[in-house]
Amino acid sequence: MYYNKVDISGVNTSKLKVLKESEKIELLKKAKAGDKSAREQLINGNLRLVLSVIQRFIGRGENPDDLFQVGCIGLIKAIDHFDVSQPVKFSTYAVPMVLGEVRRYLRDNSPIRVSRSLRDLAYKAMQAKEKLTAKYQKDPTIEEIAKEINAKKEDVVIALESISDPLSLYEPVYSDAGDTLYVLDQIGDKNDDNSWLEEISLKEAINMLLPREKNILFLRFFQGKTQVEVANEIGISQAQVSRLEKGALDRIKEHM
């Protein structure tokens, strides 16, 4: 369980009930009619969902109890705004609401300072997003948010970006077969005088490969497909794809 804890914010996580979707809908209908007991059951029956969401924020130095309580606020907002007439699962609607509340909390406590006007615009945009999401049961576009708050699309983008969480250079962006790709791997130095020579050398190395090897590298690294997907596409086994890929990369390294 989260942080290897049994109790979080005074709640024994090992005893949390998990509601079925049919139970959630029934309780939501009762809660909409003013049944406070049903609303309480809904909150308690979705606390595991809150726990699953806040797990992704491990390592930020925040108190897990605080994150859990903030996540519960998002859960309550989701319960109050969910439209039972829409063909959408409650969890599908609730997760973005919980995420939004936690991210708002982290932004408010961020050491990076943003101008008051920009922050105010960002919060208006987030409130508009929540309103539109509740109304249409889907995430609105930037254009729709800008229209809702009578602002320019460019200003909304800048405002939201200004309060985004800083991204670590060691944040994983892709992982396949145990090989993890980090943000740092995607950053290039355009001022490197040797970069163009390396590019020429790389192209020469690739041109030396057999057509099948070129195709495998293209599918794997330019289209982002897994070895299993490549194997199915070109009609060979995953083991053969792995062997051909490794051999091609080894020859490129030797040439470089």
Secondary structure, DSSP 4 states (H G I P E B T S, - for coil): -GGG-SEETTEEGGG-----HHHHHHHHHHHHTT-HHHHHHHHHHTHHHHHHHHGGGTTS---HHHHHHHHHHHHHHHHHH--TTSS--HHHHHHHHHHHHHHHHHHHT-SS---HHHHHHHHHHHHHHHHHHHHHSSPPPHHHHHHHTT--HHHHHHHHHHTSPP--TT-EEEEETTEEEEGGGG---TT-TTHHHHHHHHHHHHHTS-HHHHHHHIIIIIS---HHHHHHHHTS-HHHHHHHHHHHHHHHHHH-
